[in-house]
Amino acid sequence: MANIRSAEKQRRQAEKKKARNRAGKSTLRTTLKKGRAAIAGGDADKETLSGSFSAIDKAAKRGLIKENTANRYKSRLAGASKRAASK
């Protein structure tokens, strides 16, 4: 346990940041899961993809995921959507 005031403050801030990051990542994972399910189900429209892309971009902007990871997620979603549409 920290005895110094600044260390206590840093611990409190880290806990808040951890909770915020955990919630954001959970939201991102849920959105991705819904997008993938919609594509697999064959009812993926532009609005579904747009919502998924938006969530990915927001997560990257907030630093929850790296920019390359965001681009990879978007690329894979777009590719899956294109393959599903061509079937």
N, CA, C and O atoms as a CHARMM CRD file, in Angstrom:
* protein
*
  348
    1    1 MET  N      0.84300  -1.18300   0.00000 PROA 1      0.00000
    2    1 MET  CA     0.00000   0.00000   0.00000 PROA 1      0.00000
    3    1 MET  C      0.88700   1.24500   0.00000 PROA 1      0.00000
    4    1 MET  O      1.89500   1.29500   0.70400 PROA 1      0.00000
    5    2 ALA  N      0.51400   2.22800  -0.77800 PROA 2      0.00000
    6    2 ALA  CA     1.30800   3.44200  -0.90600 PROA 2      0.00000
    7    2 ALA  C      1.11700   4.34000   0.31700 PROA 2      0.00000
    8    2 ALA  O      0.01500   4.46800   0.85100 PROA 2      0.00000
    9    3 ASN  N      2.20700   4.95100   0.73900 PROA 3      0.00000
   10    3 ASN  CA     2.16100   5.86700   1.88400 PROA 3      0.00000
   11    3 ASN  C      2.25200   7.32000   1.45800 PROA 3      0.00000
   12    3 ASN  O      1.86100   8.21600   2.20700 PROA 3      0.00000
   13    4 ILE  N      2.76300   7.55500   0.26700 PROA 4      0.00000
   14    4 ILE  CA     2.96600   8.91700  -0.20700 PROA 4      0.00000
   15    4 ILE  C      1.70500   9.39300  -0.92300 PROA 4      0.00000
   16    4 ILE  O      1.07700   8.63700  -1.66400 PROA 4      0.00000
   17    5 ARG  N      1.34000  10.66300  -0.69200 PROA 5      0.00000
   18    5 ARG  CA     0.08900  11.20100  -1.24200 PROA 5      0.00000
   19    5 ARG  C      0.04700  11.12500  -2.76300 PROA 5      0.00000
   20    5 ARG  O     -0.98500  10.78600  -3.34200 PROA 5      0.00000
   21    6 SER  N      1.15200  11.43600  -3.40400 PROA 6      0.00000
   22    6 SER  CA     1.17300  11.41300  -4.87500 PROA 6      0.00000
   23    6 SER  C      1.01700   9.98300  -5.39000 PROA 6      0.00000
   24    6 SER  O      0.40800   9.76300  -6.43700 PROA 6      0.00000
   25    7 ALA  N      1.56000   9.02200  -4.66500 PROA 7      0.00000
   26    7 ALA  CA     1.42000   7.62400  -5.06600 PROA 7      0.00000
   27    7 ALA  C     -0.02600   7.16200  -4.89600 PROA 7      0.00000
   28    7 ALA  O     -0.54400   6.39800  -5.71100 PROA 7      0.00000
   29    8 GLU  N     -0.67000   7.63700  -3.82600 PROA 8      0.00000
   30    8 GLU  CA    -2.09300   7.32700  -3.60900 PROA 8      0.00000
   31    8 GLU  C     -2.93300   7.88800  -4.75000 PROA 8      0.00000
   32    8 GLU  O     -3.81700   7.21400  -5.27900 PROA 8      0.00000
   33    9 LYS  N     -2.64100   9.13300  -5.12000 PROA 9      0.00000
   34    9 LYS  CA    -3.38100   9.78000  -6.20700 PROA 9      0.00000
   35    9 LYS  C     -3.17000   9.03400  -7.52200 PROA 9      0.00000
   36    9 LYS  O     -4.11400   8.82700  -8.28400 PROA 9      0.00000
   37   10 GLN  N     -1.94300   8.63700  -7.77700 PROA 10     0.00000
   38   10 GLN  CA    -1.64400   7.90200  -9.00600 PROA 10     0.00000
   39   10 GLN  C     -2.40100   6.57700  -9.04400 PROA 10     0.00000
   40   10 GLN  O     -2.88100   6.16100 -10.09800 PROA 10     0.00000
   41   11 ARG  N     -2.50500   5.91000  -7.88000 PROA 11     0.00000
   42   11 ARG  CA    -3.24000   4.64600  -7.79800 PROA 11     0.00000
   43   11 ARG  C     -4.71700   4.86400  -8.10900 PROA 11     0.00000
   44   11 ARG  O     -5.33000   4.08600  -8.83900 PROA 11     0.00000
   45   12 ARG  N     -5.28300   5.93800  -7.54300 PROA 12     0.00000
   46   12 ARG  CA    -6.70100   6.24600  -7.80000 PROA 12     0.00000
   47   12 ARG  C     -6.92700   6.54900  -9.27800 PROA 12     0.00000
   48   12 ARG  O     -7.90300   6.08500  -9.86600 PROA 12     0.00000
   49   13 GLN  N     -6.03500   7.31900  -9.87200 PROA 13     0.00000
   50   13 GLN  CA    -6.16400   7.66500 -11.28700 PROA 13     0.00000
   51   13 GLN  C     -6.03700   6.42500 -12.16800 PROA 13     0.00000
   52   13 GLN  O     -6.75500   6.27700 -13.15700 PROA 13     0.00000
   53   14 ALA  N     -5.12100   5.54200 -11.79800 PROA 14     0.00000
   54   14 ALA  CA    -4.91600   4.32000 -12.57800 PROA 14     0.00000
   55   14 ALA  C     -6.16300   3.44000 -12.52900 PROA 14     0.00000
   56   14 ALA  O     -6.53200   2.82600 -13.53000 PROA 14     0.00000
   57   15 GLU  N     -6.81100   3.38000 -11.36500 PROA 15     0.00000
   58   15 GLU  CA    -8.03700   2.58600 -11.24000 PROA 15     0.00000
   59   15 GLU  C     -9.15000   3.12900 -12.13000 PROA 15     0.00000
   60   15 GLU  O     -9.86900   2.36800 -12.77800 PROA 15     0.00000
   61   16 LYS  N     -9.28500   4.46800 -12.15200 PROA 16     0.00000
   62   16 LYS  CA   -10.31200   5.10200 -13.00000 PROA 16     0.00000
   63   16 LYS  C    -10.02800   4.82600 -14.47800 PROA 16     0.00000
   64   16 LYS  O    -10.92700   4.48400 -15.24600 PROA 16     0.00000
   65   17 LYS  N     -8.76500   4.98200 -14.85600 PROA 17     0.00000
   66   17 LYS  CA    -8.38400   4.77000 -16.25300 PROA 17     0.00000
   67   17 LYS  C     -8.60800   3.31400 -16.65600 PROA 17     0.00000
   68   17 LYS  O     -9.07100   3.03200 -17.76100 PROA 17     0.00000
   69   18 LYS  N     -8.27800   2.39700 -15.75400 PROA 18     0.00000
   70   18 LYS  CA    -8.46100   0.97600 -16.02800 PROA 18     0.00000
   71   18 LYS  C     -9.92900   0.65400 -16.25900 PROA 18     0.00000
   72   18 LYS  O    -10.26700  -0.09600 -17.17600 PROA 18     0.00000
   73   19 ALA  N    -10.80700   1.21900 -15.42800 PROA 19     0.00000
   74   19 ALA  CA   -12.24900   0.98300 -15.58000 PROA 19     0.00000
   75   19 ALA  C    -12.75600   1.55900 -16.89700 PROA 19     0.00000
   76   19 ALA  O    -13.56900   0.93400 -17.57900 PROA 19     0.00000
   77   20 ARG  N    -12.28300   2.74000 -17.25200 PROA 20     0.00000
   78   20 ARG  CA   -12.69500   3.39400 -18.49600 PROA 20     0.00000
   79   20 ARG  C    -12.23600   2.58100 -19.70600 PROA 20     0.00000
   80   20 ARG  O    -12.99600   2.37100 -20.65200 PROA 20     0.00000
   81   21 ASN  N    -10.98500   2.12700 -19.66100 PROA 21     0.00000
   82   21 ASN  CA   -10.44200   1.33400 -20.77100 PROA 21     0.00000
   83   21 ASN  C    -11.16600   0.00200 -20.89500 PROA 21     0.00000
   84   21 ASN  O    -11.46500  -0.45000 -22.00000 PROA 21     0.00000
   85   22 ARG  N    -11.44600  -0.62300 -19.75700 PROA 22     0.00000
   86   22 ARG  CA   -12.12500  -1.91700 -19.77400 PROA 22     0.00000
   87   22 ARG  C    -13.52000  -1.77900 -20.37800 PROA 22     0.00000
   88   22 ARG  O    -13.93800  -2.61500 -21.17900 PROA 22     0.00000
   89   23 ALA  N    -14.23100  -0.73600 -19.99800 PROA 23     0.00000
   90   23 ALA  CA   -15.57500  -0.51600 -20.53300 PROA 23     0.00000
   91   23 ALA  C    -15.52200  -0.23900 -22.03300 PROA 23     0.00000
   92   23 ALA  O    -16.34200  -0.75900 -22.79000 PROA 23     0.00000
   93   24 GLY  N    -14.56700   0.57300 -22.46300 PROA 24     0.00000
   94   24 GLY  CA   -14.42800   0.89800 -23.87800 PROA 24     0.00000
   95   24 GLY  C    -14.09300  -0.31200 -24.72600 PROA 24     0.00000
   96   24 GLY  O    -14.64600  -0.49400 -25.81100 PROA 24     0.00000
   97   25 LYS  N    -13.18500  -1.14200 -24.22700 PROA 25     0.00000
   98   25 LYS  CA   -12.81100  -2.35200 -24.96700 PROA 25     0.00000
   99   25 LYS  C    -13.97300  -3.32500 -25.04000 PROA 25     0.00000
  100   25 LYS  O    -14.17400  -3.98900 -26.05700 PROA 25     0.00000
  101   26 SER  N    -14.73400  -3.40600 -23.96100 PROA 26     0.00000
  102   26 SER  CA   -15.89200  -4.29600 -23.94300 PROA 26     0.00000
  103   26 SER  C    -16.91500  -3.84500 -24.98300 PROA 26     0.00000
  104   26 SER  O    -17.47000  -4.66500 -25.71500 PROA 26     0.00000
  105   27 THR  N    -17.15900  -2.54100 -25.04300 PROA 27     0.00000
  106   27 THR  CA   -18.09200  -1.98800 -26.03000 PROA 27     0.00000
  107   27 THR  C    -17.60600  -2.28000 -27.44400 PROA 27     0.00000
  108   27 THR  O    -18.39300  -2.65100 -28.31500 PROA 27     0.00000
  109   28 LEU  N    -16.30900  -2.11100 -27.66600 PROA 28     0.00000
  110   28 LEU  CA   -15.73900  -2.37600 -28.98800 PROA 28     0.00000
  111   28 LEU  C    -15.92200  -3.84700 -29.36800 PROA 28     0.00000
  112   28 LEU  O    -16.33400  -4.15400 -30.48700 PROA 28     0.00000
  113   29 ARG  N    -15.61700  -4.74800 -28.44300 PROA 29     0.00000
  114   29 ARG  CA   -15.75700  -6.17500 -28.73100 PROA 29     0.00000
  115   29 ARG  C    -17.20800  -6.54000 -29.04400 PROA 29     0.00000
  116   29 ARG  O    -17.47400  -7.33500 -29.94600 PROA 29     0.00000
  117   30 THR  N    -18.14300  -5.95600 -28.29500 PROA 30     0.00000
  118   30 THR  CA   -19.56500  -6.21900 -28.53500 PROA 30     0.00000
  119   30 THR  C    -19.97900  -5.73800 -29.91800 PROA 30     0.00000
  120   30 THR  O    -20.68500  -6.44100 -30.64100 PROA 30     0.00000
  121   31 THR  N    -19.54100  -4.54400 -30.28100 PROA 31     0.00000
  122   31 THR  CA   -19.87000  -3.98400 -31.59000 PROA 31     0.00000
  123   31 THR  C    -19.29300  -4.84000 -32.71500 PROA 31     0.00000
  124   31 THR  O    -19.96400  -5.09800 -33.71500 PROA 31     0.00000
  125   32 LEU  N    -18.05000  -5.27700 -32.54500 PROA 32     0.00000
  126   32 LEU  CA   -17.42900  -6.13100 -33.55800 PROA 32     0.00000
  127   32 LEU  C    -18.17500  -7.45300 -33.68800 PROA 32     0.00000
  128   32 LEU  O    -18.37800  -7.95700 -34.79300 PROA 32     0.00000
  129   33 LYS  N    -18.57800  -8.00600 -32.55400 PROA 33     0.00000
  130   33 LYS  CA   -19.29700  -9.27600 -32.56000 PROA 33     0.00000
  131   33 LYS  C    -20.62700  -9.12200 -33.30500 PROA 33     0.00000
  132   33 LYS  O    -21.01100  -9.99400 -34.08500 PROA 33     0.00000
  133   34 LYS  N    -21.32400  -8.01300 -33.06100 PROA 34     0.00000
  134   34 LYS  CA   -22.59700  -7.76600 -33.75000 PROA 34     0.00000
  135   34 LYS  C    -22.38400  -7.59600 -35.24800 PROA 34     0.00000
  136   34 LYS  O    -23.16400  -8.10300 -36.05400 PROA 34     0.00000
  137   35 GLY  N    -21.32400  -6.88000 -35.61600 PROA 35     0.00000
  138   35 GLY  CA   -21.01900  -6.68700 -37.03800 PROA 35     0.00000
  139   35 GLY  C    -20.70900  -7.99600 -37.74000 PROA 35     0.00000
  140   35 GLY  O    -21.19300  -8.25800 -38.84100 PROA 35     0.00000
  141   36 ARG  N    -19.88600  -8.82000 -37.08000 PROA 36     0.00000
  142   36 ARG  CA   -19.54000 -10.11800 -37.67400 PROA 36     0.00000
  143   36 ARG  C    -20.75600 -11.02900 -37.77500 PROA 36     0.00000
  144   36 ARG  O    -20.91400 -11.75900 -38.75400 PROA 36     0.00000
  145   37 ALA  N    -21.60700 -10.98200 -36.76500 PROA 37     0.00000
  146   37 ALA  CA   -22.81700 -11.81100 -36.77900 PROA 37     0.00000
  147   37 ALA  C    -23.74800 -11.36700 -37.90100 PROA 37     0.00000
  148   37 ALA  O    -24.35500 -12.20100 -38.57300 PROA 37     0.00000
  149   38 ALA  N    -23.86100 -10.06100 -38.10600 PROA 38     0.00000
  150   38 ALA  CA   -24.71800  -9.54300 -39.17400 PROA 38     0.00000
  151   38 ALA  C    -24.18200  -9.97300 -40.53900 PROA 38     0.00000
  152   38 ALA  O    -24.95200 -10.33700 -41.42700 PROA 38     0.00000
  153   39 ILE  N    -22.87400  -9.93000 -40.69800 PROA 39     0.00000
  154   39 ILE  CA   -22.27200 -10.34200 -41.97200 PROA 39     0.00000
  155   39 ILE  C    -22.49400 -11.83700 -42.19900 PROA 39     0.00000
  156   39 ILE  O    -22.85700 -12.26500 -43.29500 PROA 39     0.00000
  157   40 ALA  N    -22.27200 -12.61600 -41.15400 PROA 40     0.00000
  158   40 ALA  CA   -22.45000 -14.06900 -41.26900 PROA 40     0.00000
  159   40 ALA  C    -23.91400 -14.42500 -41.52800 PROA 40     0.00000
  160   40 ALA  O    -24.20900 -15.38000 -42.24700 PROA 40     0.00000
  161   41 GLY  N    -24.81400 -13.66300 -40.94500 PROA 41     0.00000
  162   41 GLY  CA   -26.23600 -13.91500 -41.12700 PROA 41     0.00000
  163   41 GLY  C    -26.75500 -13.45000 -42.47400 PROA 41     0.00000
  164   41 GLY  O    -27.86200 -13.80700 -42.87600 PROA 41     0.00000
  165   42 GLY  N    -25.95500 -12.65100 -43.17200 PROA 42     0.00000
  166   42 GLY  CA   -26.35200 -12.19500 -44.50100 PROA 42     0.00000
  167   42 GLY  C    -27.19100 -10.94300 -44.49700 PROA 42     0.00000
  168   42 GLY  O    -27.68100 -10.53900 -45.55100 PROA 42     0.00000
  169   43 ASP  N    -27.37700 -10.30700 -43.34900 PROA 43     0.00000
  170   43 ASP  CA   -28.19600  -9.09200 -43.29900 PROA 43     0.00000
  171   43 ASP  C    -27.35600  -7.87500 -42.90900 PROA 43     0.00000
  172   43 ASP  O    -27.81100  -7.00100 -42.17200 PROA 43     0.00000
  173   44 ALA  N    -26.11800  -7.83600 -43.41800 PROA 44     0.00000
  174   44 ALA  CA   -25.24700  -6.69900 -43.14300 PROA 44     0.00000
  175   44 ALA  C    -25.50400  -5.60700 -44.17400 PROA 44     0.00000
  176   44 ALA  O    -25.28900  -5.80800 -45.37000 PROA 44     0.00000
  177   45 ASP  N    -25.96200  -4.45700 -43.70600 PROA 45     0.00000
  178   45 ASP  CA   -26.15800  -3.32600 -44.59700 PROA 45     0.00000
  179   45 ASP  C    -25.06400  -2.29300 -44.32600 PROA 45     0.00000
  180   45 ASP  O    -24.21200  -2.49300 -43.46000 PROA 45     0.00000
  181   46 LYS  N    -25.09500  -1.20900 -45.06000 PROA 46     0.00000
  182   46 LYS  CA   -24.06700  -0.18100 -44.91500 PROA 46     0.00000
  183   46 LYS  C    -24.10400   0.44000 -43.51800 PROA 46     0.00000
  184   46 LYS  O    -23.07100   0.84500 -42.98500 PROA 46     0.00000
  185   47 GLU  N    -25.28500   0.51200 -42.93800 PROA 47     0.00000
  186   47 GLU  CA   -25.41900   1.12200 -41.61400 PROA 47     0.00000
  187   47 GLU  C    -24.71900   0.28200 -40.54000 PROA 47     0.00000
  188   47 GLU  O    -24.10500   0.82600 -39.62200 PROA 47     0.00000
  189   48 THR  N    -24.81400  -1.02000 -40.65700 PROA 48     0.00000
  190   48 THR  CA   -24.15500  -1.91400 -39.70200 PROA 48     0.00000
  191   48 THR  C    -22.64100  -1.76300 -39.80300 PROA 48     0.00000
  192   48 THR  O    -21.95200  -1.62600 -38.79300 PROA 48     0.00000
  193   49 LEU  N    -22.13700  -1.79000 -41.02500 PROA 49     0.00000
  194   49 LEU  CA   -20.69800  -1.62800 -41.23200 PROA 49     0.00000
  195   49 LEU  C    -20.22900  -0.25300 -40.78100 PROA 49     0.00000
  196   49 LEU  O    -19.16200  -0.11700 -40.18100 PROA 49     0.00000
  197   50 SER  N    -21.02100   0.75000 -41.06800 PROA 50     0.00000
  198   50 SER  CA   -20.66100   2.10800 -40.68600 PROA 50     0.00000
  199   50 SER  C    -20.56400   2.23100 -39.16800 PROA 50     0.00000
  200   50 SER  O    -19.65600   2.88600 -38.65400 PROA 50     0.00000
  201   51 GLY  N    -21.48600   1.61100 -38.45700 PROA 51     0.00000
  202   51 GLY  CA   -21.46400   1.64100 -36.99700 PROA 51     0.00000
  203   51 GLY  C    -20.24600   0.93500 -36.43900 PROA 51     0.00000
  204   51 GLY  O    -19.63500   1.39500 -35.47400 PROA 51     0.00000
  205   52 SER  N    -19.89800  -0.18600 -37.05000 PROA 52     0.00000
  206   52 SER  CA   -18.71400  -0.92700 -36.61700 PROA 52     0.00000
  207   52 SER  C    -17.44300  -0.12600 -36.88900 PROA 52     0.00000
  208   52 SER  O    -16.55500  -0.05200 -36.04000 PROA 52     0.00000
  209   53 PHE  N    -17.36300   0.46800 -38.07100 PROA 53     0.00000
  210   53 PHE  CA   -16.19000   1.27300 -38.41700 PROA 53     0.00000
  211   53 PHE  C    -16.04800   2.45500 -37.46600 PROA 53     0.00000
  212   53 PHE  O    -14.94600   2.80000 -37.04100 PROA 53     0.00000
  213   54 SER  N    -17.17600   3.06500 -37.14100 PROA 54     0.00000
  214   54 SER  CA   -17.16500   4.20900 -36.23500 PROA 54     0.00000
  215   54 SER  C    -16.65300   3.82200 -34.85800 PROA 54     0.00000
  216   54 SER  O    -15.84600   4.54000 -34.26700 PROA 54     0.00000
  217   55 ALA  N    -17.11600   2.69400 -34.34700 PROA 55     0.00000
  218   55 ALA  CA   -16.67700   2.21400 -33.03300 PROA 55     0.00000
  219   55 ALA  C    -15.17800   1.90400 -33.04100 PROA 55     0.00000
  220   55 ALA  O    -14.47000   2.19800 -32.07700 PROA 55     0.00000
  221   56 ILE  N    -14.70700   1.31300 -34.13100 PROA 56     0.00000
  222   56 ILE  CA   -13.28000   0.99300 -34.25200 PROA 56     0.00000
  223   56 ILE  C    -12.45400   2.27500 -34.26700 PROA 56     0.00000
  224   56 ILE  O    -11.43600   2.37000 -33.58200 PROA 56     0.00000
  225   57 ASP  N    -12.89500   3.26600 -35.05300 PROA 57     0.00000
  226   57 ASP  CA   -12.16600   4.53300 -35.13800 PROA 57     0.00000
  227   57 ASP  C    -12.14000   5.25600 -33.79200 PROA 57     0.00000
  228   57 ASP  O    -11.11900   5.83000 -33.41300 PROA 57     0.00000
  229   58 LYS  N    -13.24600   5.22700 -33.08000 PROA 58     0.00000
  230   58 LYS  CA   -13.30000   5.87900 -31.76800 PROA 58     0.00000
  231   58 LYS  C    -12.35500   5.20200 -30.78200 PROA 58     0.00000
  232   58 LYS  O    -11.68600   5.87100 -29.99400 PROA 58     0.00000
  233   59 ALA  N    -12.30200   3.87800 -30.82900 PROA 59     0.00000
  234   59 ALA  CA   -11.41000   3.14200 -29.93000 PROA 59     0.00000
  235   59 ALA  C     -9.94800   3.48400 -30.23200 PROA 59     0.00000
  236   59 ALA  O     -9.13800   3.62800 -29.31600 PROA 59     0.00000
  237   60 ALA  N     -9.61800   3.61200 -31.50800 PROA 60     0.00000
  238   60 ALA  CA    -8.24900   3.95700 -31.89200 PROA 60     0.00000
  239   60 ALA  C     -7.92700   5.39000 -31.46200 PROA 60     0.00000
  240   60 ALA  O     -6.82200   5.67300 -30.99800 PROA 60     0.00000
  241   61 LYS  N     -8.88200   6.26900 -31.61700 PROA 61     0.00000
  242   61 LYS  CA    -8.68400   7.67100 -31.24900 PROA 61     0.00000
  243   61 LYS  C     -8.46300   7.81900 -29.74500 PROA 61     0.00000
  244   61 LYS  O     -7.68500   8.66800 -29.30900 PROA 61     0.00000
  245   62 ARG  N     -9.14200   7.00000 -28.96200 PROA 62     0.00000
  246   62 ARG  CA    -9.01800   7.06300 -27.50100 PROA 62     0.00000
  247   62 ARG  C     -7.80900   6.29500 -26.97900 PROA 62     0.00000
  248   62 ARG  O     -7.49200   6.35200 -25.79100 PROA 62     0.00000
  249   63 GLY  N     -7.13200   5.57100 -27.88300 PROA 63     0.00000
  250   63 GLY  CA    -5.93900   4.84900 -27.47500 PROA 63     0.00000
  251   63 GLY  C     -6.22100   3.46300 -26.91300 PROA 63     0.00000
  252   63 GLY  O     -5.34800   2.85700 -26.29100 PROA 63     0.00000
  253   64 LEU  N     -7.42000   2.96100 -27.12400 PROA 64     0.00000
  254   64 LEU  CA    -7.75900   1.62400 -26.63500 PROA 64     0.00000
  255   64 LEU  C     -7.10400   0.55300 -27.49800 PROA 64     0.00000
  256   64 LEU  O     -6.69000  -0.49700 -27.00500 PROA 64     0.00000
  257   65 ILE  N     -7.01800   0.83700 -28.79400 PROA 65     0.00000
  258   65 ILE  CA    -6.31200  -0.04700 -29.71600 PROA 65     0.00000
  259   65 ILE  C     -5.40600   0.82300 -30.58000 PROA 65     0.00000
  260   65 ILE  O     -5.62200   2.02900 -30.70100 PROA 65     0.00000
  261   66 LYS  N     -4.39300   0.20500 -31.17900 PROA 66     0.00000
  262   66 LYS  CA    -3.47700   0.95600 -32.02600 PROA 66     0.00000
  263   66 LYS  C     -4.10800   1.20000 -33.39500 PROA 66     0.00000
  264   66 LYS  O     -5.05600   0.52300 -33.79300 PROA 66     0.00000
  265   67 GLU  N     -3.56300   2.17700 -34.09500 PROA 67     0.00000
  266   67 GLU  CA    -4.10200   2.56500 -35.39800 PROA 67     0.00000
  267   67 GLU  C     -4.04600   1.40900 -36.39900 PROA 67     0.00000
  268   67 GLU  O     -4.99800   1.19300 -37.14900 PROA 67     0.00000
  269   68 ASN  N     -2.93800   0.66700 -36.41400 PROA 68     0.00000
  270   68 ASN  CA    -2.82300  -0.46200 -37.33400 PROA 68     0.00000
  271   68 ASN  C     -3.84900  -1.53800 -37.01700 PROA 68     0.00000
  272   68 ASN  O     -4.41800  -2.14500 -37.92400 PROA 68     0.00000
  273   69 THR  N     -4.08300  -1.77100 -35.74300 PROA 69     0.00000
  274   69 THR  CA    -5.07600  -2.76500 -35.33500 PROA 69     0.00000
  275   69 THR  C     -6.45500  -2.33700 -35.81600 PROA 69     0.00000
  276   69 THR  O     -7.23300  -3.15900 -36.30000 PROA 69     0.00000
  277   70 ALA  N     -6.75400  -1.05400 -35.68400 PROA 70     0.00000
  278   70 ALA  CA    -8.04200  -0.53000 -36.14300 PROA 70     0.00000
  279   70 ALA  C     -8.19300  -0.73800 -37.64900 PROA 70     0.00000
  280   70 ALA  O     -9.24200  -1.16900 -38.12600 PROA 70     0.00000
  281   71 ASN  N     -7.13500  -0.42700 -38.38500 PROA 71     0.00000
  282   71 ASN  CA    -7.18600  -0.59500 -39.84000 PROA 71     0.00000
  283   71 ASN  C     -7.36800  -2.06200 -40.22200 PROA 71     0.00000
  284   71 ASN  O     -8.08900  -2.38000 -41.16800 PROA 71     0.00000
  285   72 ARG  N     -6.71200  -2.94600 -39.48400 PROA 72     0.00000
  286   72 ARG  CA    -6.82900  -4.37700 -39.75800 PROA 72     0.00000
  287   72 ARG  C     -8.25100  -4.86200 -39.49500 PROA 72     0.00000
  288   72 ARG  O     -8.80600  -5.62300 -40.28900 PROA 72     0.00000
  289   73 TYR  N     -8.84400  -4.42600 -38.38300 PROA 73     0.00000
  290   73 TYR  CA   -10.22900  -4.80200 -38.06600 PROA 73     0.00000
  291   73 TYR  C    -11.17800  -4.33900 -39.17500 PROA 73     0.00000
  292   73 TYR  O    -12.03700  -5.09700 -39.62500 PROA 73     0.00000
  293   74 LYS  N    -11.01100  -3.07900 -39.61000 PROA 74     0.00000
  294   74 LYS  CA   -11.88800  -2.53000 -40.64200 PROA 74     0.00000
  295   74 LYS  C    -11.70900  -3.26900 -41.96400 PROA 74     0.00000
  296   74 LYS  O    -12.68500  -3.55700 -42.65600 PROA 74     0.00000
  297   75 SER  N    -10.47300  -3.57200 -42.30800 PROA 75     0.00000
  298   75 SER  CA   -10.19100  -4.28100 -43.55000 PROA 75     0.00000
  299   75 SER  C    -10.83600  -5.66100 -43.55100 PROA 75     0.00000
  300   75 SER  O    -11.43000  -6.07500 -44.54600 PROA 75     0.00000
  301   76 ARG  N    -10.71600  -6.36700 -42.43900 PROA 76     0.00000
  302   76 ARG  CA   -11.28500  -7.70400 -42.35900 PROA 76     0.00000
  303   76 ARG  C    -12.80900  -7.66800 -42.39900 PROA 76     0.00000
  304   76 ARG  O    -13.43600  -8.52400 -43.02300 PROA 76     0.00000
  305   77 LEU  N    -13.40300  -6.68400 -41.73600 PROA 77     0.00000
  306   77 LEU  CA   -14.86300  -6.55600 -41.78200 PROA 77     0.00000
  307   77 LEU  C    -15.33200  -6.25500 -43.19900 PROA 77     0.00000
  308   77 LEU  O    -16.29900  -6.84700 -43.68100 PROA 77     0.00000
  309   78 ALA  N    -14.64200  -5.33100 -43.86300 PROA 78     0.00000
  310   78 ALA  CA   -15.02800  -4.96100 -45.22500 PROA 78     0.00000
  311   78 ALA  C    -14.88000  -6.14700 -46.17300 PROA 78     0.00000
  312   78 ALA  O    -15.73800  -6.38300 -47.02300 PROA 78     0.00000
  313   79 GLY  N    -13.79700  -6.88000 -46.02300 PROA 79     0.00000
  314   79 GLY  CA   -13.57700  -8.05400 -46.87100 PROA 79     0.00000
  315   79 GLY  C    -14.62500  -9.11800 -46.65200 PROA 79     0.00000
  316   79 GLY  O    -15.12500  -9.71200 -47.60700 PROA 79     0.00000
  317   80 ALA  N    -14.95900  -9.36300 -45.39900 PROA 80     0.00000
  318   80 ALA  CA   -15.98600 -10.36300 -45.08400 PROA 80     0.00000
  319   80 ALA  C    -17.33600  -9.94000 -45.65000 PROA 80     0.00000
  320   80 ALA  O    -18.09700 -10.76600 -46.15400 PROA 80     0.00000
  321   81 SER  N    -17.62300  -8.64900 -45.56100 PROA 81     0.00000
  322   81 SER  CA   -18.88400  -8.12900 -46.07900 PROA 81     0.00000
  323   81 SER  C    -18.94500  -8.28500 -47.60000 PROA 81     0.00000
  324   81 SER  O    -19.97400  -8.65700 -48.16300 PROA 81     0.00000
  325   82 LYS  N    -17.82200  -7.99200 -48.24100 PROA 82     0.00000
  326   82 LYS  CA   -17.76100  -8.10400 -49.70400 PROA 82     0.00000
  327   82 LYS  C    -17.94000  -9.55800 -50.14300 PROA 82     0.00000
  328   82 LYS  O    -18.65300  -9.84100 -51.10600 PROA 82     0.00000
  329   83 ARG  N    -17.29000 -10.47000 -49.43500 PROA 83     0.00000
  330   83 ARG  CA   -17.42000 -11.90100 -49.77500 PROA 83     0.00000
  331   83 ARG  C    -18.84500 -12.38200 -49.54900 PROA 83     0.00000
  332   83 ARG  O    -19.37000 -13.16700 -50.33800 PROA 83     0.00000
  333   84 ALA  N    -19.47100 -11.91500 -48.47600 PROA 84     0.00000
  334   84 ALA  CA   -20.84700 -12.33400 -48.17800 PROA 84     0.00000
  335   84 ALA  C    -21.81400 -11.77400 -49.21800 PROA 84     0.00000
  336   84 ALA  O    -22.79000 -12.43100 -49.57700 PROA 84     0.00000
  337   85 ALA  N    -21.54600 -10.56200 -49.70100 PROA 85     0.00000
  338   85 ALA  CA   -22.42800  -9.93500 -50.68900 PROA 85     0.00000
  339   85 ALA  C    -22.32300 -10.63200 -52.03900 PROA 85     0.00000
  340   85 ALA  O    -23.30000 -10.69000 -52.78600 PROA 85     0.00000
  341   86 SER  N    -21.14600 -11.16100 -52.35500 PROA 86     0.00000
  342   86 SER  CA   -20.96200 -11.78600 -53.66400 PROA 86     0.00000
  343   86 SER  C    -21.56500 -13.20100 -53.73900 PROA 86     0.00000
  344   86 SER  O    -21.72000 -13.75800 -54.82600 PROA 86     0.00000
  345   87 LYS  N    -21.89500 -13.76500 -52.59300 PROA 87     0.00000
  346   87 LYS  CA   -22.47200 -15.11900 -52.59000 PROA 87     0.00000
  347   87 LYS  C    -23.92200 -15.12700 -52.96500 PROA 87     0.00000
  348   87 LYS  O    -24.54300 -16.18900 -53.00600 PROA 87     0.00000
